[in-house]
Amino acid sequence: MKTIGYQLIPESAQIRLGMIVLQSDVTIEDEFRRYFADADLSLLVSRIPFEDEVTEKTLGDMALHLTQSTALFPVAHAFDAIGYACTSGAMQIGGDRIRQLITNERKSRYVSDPMQAALLAFESLGANNIGYLAPYSTPVCTTMIEHIESQGFSITHSASFDEEHDQVVGRISPDTIYQAAIELIASADGDIDVLFIACTNMKCATVLDSITSQTGVTALSSNKVLAWDLARSAGIPLDL
């Protein structure tokens, strides 16, 4: 057999992004393909075990699996940025602990999560009054709203689908989310600067622009802000 030579692609040839996605999430990968359609990048995804029921306990338990999920990325791979893709999980575990668990296992210049990214997005837009739309149960919503408000923002108008099962959340139609968003913004009567649609499993990438154009209120989602934060950290142009 003849031995032939080869050339290697330089490690710096593409921007390298990673995502750790819930086992139950059927949305974020499709939406990230939409957000990064024009970007020349490598996006690798690992999954993290998650029970279908969204409670404070199941969310916190993901910290027990985060190291293992990060270890499933290629061993020699160094990332420009890694995102832990769960809004409520990030709130429960805490951004600092997430960053520590991930960077202890793989090299990454930046680590983000949807909760961190949302707060940075609100600040970037100069928003103070936030409308909140989520799929979660009341206890999870209440904890998240309190967390956002503890960071200096105000949430006076909120609504939830009150669904504890993530496999059901991933099947809520974009039209349903659109209608709920329009109604929530209308009820605020001009009292909100930004609408935040929480949860990476909410399928709303296709309706965010329509919500914004219809109401004049910027509509953001967990997936949109996470994509934006990872993009800006890596020098990829992506508007909110």
Secondary structure, 3 states (H helix, E strand, C coil): CCCCCCCCCCCCCCEEEEEEEECCCCCHHHHHHHHCCCCCEEEEEEEECCCCECCHHHHHHHHHCHHHHHHCCCCCCCECEEEEECHHHHHHHCHHHHHHHHHCCCCECCEECHHHHHHHHHHHHCCCEEEEEECCCHHHHHHHHHHHHHCCCEEEEEEECCCCEHHHHCCCCHHHHHHHHHHHHHHHCCCCCEEEECCCCCCCCCCHHHHHHHHCCEEEEHHHHHHHHHHHHHCCCCCC
